[in-house]
Amino acid sequence: MKHNESIGCSVADCKYHCKEDDYCTLDKIKVGTHESSPKSVECTDCQSFELH
């Protein structure tokens, strides 16, 4: 599966994770937040995640 070298990813449980290395296979991802006023990296989420 071809990966996108612009999107690194270490979430192996995601449907779009490249199985050969730590990259995403999508052309682009959507990043969002679950906080009203995010102040740290833990407040952000990859909203393109899908469990495989």
C-alpha positions in Angstrom: 0.0 0.0 0.0 1.4 3.4 -1.0 1.9 5.9 1.9 1.9 9.6 2.0 5.4 10.8 3.1 3.8 14.1 4.3 1.7 12.4 6.9 3.5 10.4 9.6 1.3 8.1 11.7 2.0 5.5 14.4 -1.6 4.4 15.0 -1.4 0.9 13.6 -5.1 0.2 14.5 -6.2 2.8 11.9 -7.7 1.6 8.6 -5.4 4.0 6.7 -2.1 3.2 8.5 0.6 1.9 6.1 1.4 -1.5 7.3 5.0 -1.4 6.1 6.0 1.8 8.0 4.7 4.7 10.2 2.8 6.7 7.6 -0.8 7.4 6.6 -2.1 6.2 3.2 -4.6 9.1 2.8 -3.9 12.1 0.5 -5.0 14.4 3.3 -6.4 14.1 6.8 -8.8 16.2 8.9 -7.5 17.3 12.3 -10.0 18.6 14.9 -10.4 19.0 18.6 -12.6 17.8 21.4 -12.1 20.9 23.5 -13.7 24.3 23.2 -10.3 26.0 23.7 -7.4 23.5 23.0 -4.1 24.3 24.7 -2.1 21.2 24.2 -1.4 18.4 21.7 -3.6 16.0 23.7 -6.6 18.2 22.9 -6.4 17.5 19.1 -7.6 14.5 17.2 -7.2 12.9 13.8 -10.8 13.0 12.6 -9.9 10.8 9.6 -9.3 7.8 11.9 -11.2 4.6 11.2 -10.7 1.4 13.0 -9.8 -1.5 10.6 
